[in-house]
Amino acid sequence: MNGYFRASTVLVAIAVALLASACTSGAPPTAASGAPPQAMPSGTQDLKAGTYAFAFPQLDAPGKPFPKALITVPDGWSINDGFALLGHAGSPAQLAVTIWDVVDVYANGCHWAGPMIHPGATVDELAAVLAARPLRNATAPVAVSLGGYQGKYLQWSVPVDANFADCDGGRFKSWNDADGDRYQQGPGQVDRLWILAIEGHRLLVDATYMPEATEQDRTELAEVVNTIVFKR
């Protein structure tokens, strides 16, 4: 495990990097035009272009499985340790998408050692807590839909002058779920956050990139996010 996003095993994480010349348009194929979704492999390997499914068995109810998250990728991506879809590993842009079942939020990203904030169970409660965090330059939450479900959207970032060496444990953290922490990768990192209400549960989709990301990188990232659909 590479620990890119969490200090322990993750629920599910999808890391994405721009495929600069993998295809003419740079966009992934549409989910509707490809083969049926495949279960995401559990190991580390390259993937072929297509639609892959992440399951959330911990959210299943008796006789009612929780919807899977389907995401469509182009050739050139890989799965890392069964939880991270990687494009160009080590790219300075570090484009990424992660999906979280957030439990608690760190009160201060840099000085996080201490009591955490439990944001309650609703979309609005989590959005309000995230938007109010210091050092994050957050936008006001707005209504949004993604993958067939409604929720709230906001964007936040890490200060460009942040010195992670001055932070508790040398890390800048955001939140945790049952499996570990979301910690940031560097100063200036931007996270686009979709907080969704999905059949009685709340999931957060985090699309992130570093300051080195170009406009083309950010467009590619948005195109990948827009393929996400939640289906049984």
Secondary structure, DSSP 4 states (H G I P E B T S, - for coil): ---SS-SS--SEEEE----TTSSSS-PPPPGGGSPPPEEPPSS-EE--SEEEEE--GGG-BTTBPPPEEEEEE-TT-EEETTTEEESSTT-TT--EEEEE---EEESSSSS-SS-EE---SSHHHHHHHHHT-TTS-PPPPEEEEETTEEEEEEEEE--TT--GGGSGGG--EEEEETTEEEE--STT-EEEEEEEEETTEEEEEEEEE-TT--HHHHHHHHHHHTT-EEE-
